[in-house]
Amino acid sequence: MNSFQSALVRLCRIGTGLGFLVLIFAVLTQVIGRSVVNSSPSWTEELTRYAMLWTIACGAGLSFRSGDLVNVDILSEALPGRWPWIMRLTSAIATVGLCAVLIWPAWRYTAIGARQTSPVLKVGMNWIHASILVLLVLLMVFALLRIVEMLRGTSDGRPVINPDKQA
């Protein structure tokens, strides 16, 4: 499971990095176009939005893993005994449940996009809408990994603070 998790983390980091690289390129082109040429290419607006969606889709699971998503651990960590562990497990289970419930509607949303194209880039909107599906699947997988690690006793369910040293 460690090799699967390491490969998944690596893949998500690459996806996040590529999305961010495209975002930087599009914004830089937009800024230079507006500042130097006094006209910005219209495709930069769309590409910026789409790159942002894919960056978030690839990075959400990593954020869940590292604890960078919103946590309300002030309450759970103040509880005595095993309660913090139970709350972390319950939270991970709830995350899996919510993602699982939303995957089918996200799939349908993506399928609808196959009949549409973006106005400027002429890209099938299913490629853009798929970012939501990917986000949900990756978040669910990272939450499942946390649940499995907690139940196996290899993790206490706390976020991996320094993920580079562990995967």
C-alpha positions in Angstrom: 0.0 0.0 0.0 2.9 2.3 0.6 4.1 2.1 -3.0 0.5 2.8 -4.2 0.3 5.8 -1.9 3.7 7.1 -2.9 2.8 6.8 -6.6 -0.5 8.5 -6.0 1.2 11.3 -4.1 3.8 11.7 -6.8 1.1 11.7 -9.6 -1.0 14.3 -7.7 2.1 16.5 -7.1 2.9 16.4 -10.8 -0.7 17.2 -11.8 -0.8 20.1 -9.3 2.6 21.4 -10.6 1.5 21.2 -14.2 -1.8 22.9 -13.5 0.0 25.6 -11.6 2.6 26.0 -14.4 -0.2 26.4 -17.0 -1.8 28.9 -14.7 1.4 30.9 -14.4 1.9 30.9 -18.1 -1.7 32.1 -18.9 -1.6 34.8 -16.3 1.9 36.0 -17.3 0.7 36.1 -21.0 -2.4 38.0 -19.9 -0.4 40.6 -17.8 2.3 41.1 -20.5 -0.4 41.4 -23.1 -2.3 44.1 -21.1 0.8 45.9 -20.0 3.0 45.9 -23.1 0.7 45.3 -26.1 -2.3 46.9 -24.5 -4.4 43.8 -25.6 -4.6 40.4 -24.0 -5.4 37.2 -25.9 -8.9 36.1 -25.1 -7.9 32.4 -24.5 -5.9 33.4 -21.3 -9.1 34.0 -19.4 -10.5 30.5 -20.1 -7.2 28.8 -19.7 -6.7 30.4 -16.3 -10.0 29.1 -15.0 -9.4 25.6 -16.4 -5.9 25.4 -15.0 -7.2 26.6 -11.6 -9.8 23.8 -11.6 -7.3 21.1 -12.4 -4.8 22.4 -9.9 -7.4 22.2 -7.2 -8.5 18.8 -8.4 -5.0 17.3 -8.2 -4.1 19.1 -5.0 -7.2 18.5 -2.8 -6.2 15.0 -1.8 -2.7 16.2 -1.0 -4.2 18.9 1.1 -6.4 16.3 3.0 -3.3 14.2 3.6 -1.1 17.1 4.9 -3.9 18.7 7.0 -4.0 21.9 4.8 -7.8 21.6 4.3 -9.9 23.2 7.0 -9.7 21.2 10.2 -11.7 21.8 13.4 -9.2 19.9 15.6 -9.3 22.4 18.5 -12.4 20.5 19.8 -11.3 17.0 18.9 -7.8 17.2 20.2 -9.0 18.6 23.5 -11.1 15.5 24.2 -9.8 12.8 26.5 -8.6 9.3 25.7 -9.5 7.7 22.4 -12.1 10.3 21.4 -9.8 12.3 19.1 -8.9 9.2 17.2 -12.6 8.3 16.9 -13.4 11.8 15.6 -10.6 11.7 13.1 -11.9 8.3 11.9 -15.5 9.5 11.7 -14.4 12.5 9.8 -12.5 10.4 7.2 -15.5 8.1 6.9 -17.8 11.1 6.4 -15.4 12.4 3.7 -15.5 9.1 1.9 -19.3 9.0 2.2 -19.8 12.5 0.8 -17.4 11.9 -2.1 -19.0 8.6 -2.9 -22.5 10.2 -3.0 -21.2 13.0 -5.2 -19.3 10.9 -7.8 -22.4 9.9 -9.8 -23.7 13.4 -10.2 -20.2 14.5 -11.1 -20.0 11.8 -13.7 -23.3 12.9 -15.2 -22.1 16.5 -15.2 -18.9 15.5 -17.0 -21.0 13.5 -19.5 -23.2 16.5 -20.3 -20.0 18.4 -21.0 -19.2 16.1 -23.9 -21.9 18.0 -25.9 -20.4 21.4 -25.2 -17.2 23.2 -26.1 -15.5 26.1 -24.5 -16.2 29.4 -26.3 -12.6 30.4 -27.1 -10.4 27.3 -26.7 -12.9 25.0 -28.4 -12.1 22.3 -25.8 -14.8 19.8 -25.0 -16.2 20.8 -21.7 -16.2 17.2 -20.5 -12.4 17.7 -20.1 -13.0 20.7 -17.9 -16.0 19.2 -15.9 -13.9 16.0 -15.3 -11.8 18.0 -12.9 -14.6 17.9 -10.4 -14.9 14.1 -10.8 -11.1 13.7 -10.4 -11.2 15.9 -7.3 -13.9 13.8 -5.7 -12.2 10.5 -6.6 -8.8 11.6 -5.3 -10.2 13.0 -2.1 -12.1 9.8 -1.5 -9.0 7.7 -2.1 -6.9 9.8 0.2 -9.6 9.5 2.9 -9.8 5.8 2.3 -6.1 5.5 2.7 -6.3 7.3 6.0 -9.1 5.0 7.2 -7.1 1.9 6.3 -4.0 3.2 8.0 -5.9 4.0 11.1 -7.6 0.7 11.3 -4.3 -1.1 10.7 -2.7 0.9 13.4 0.0 2.4 11.2 -1.4 5.9 11.6 -3.3 7.8 14.3 -5.2 9.7 11.7 -3.4 13.0 12.2 -2.4 14.8 9.0 1.1 14.0 7.6 2.8 17.3 8.6 6.0 16.8 6.6 4.8 14.5 3.8 8.2 14.5 2.0 9.8 12.4 4.8 7.0 9.8 4.7 6.2 9.2 1.0 
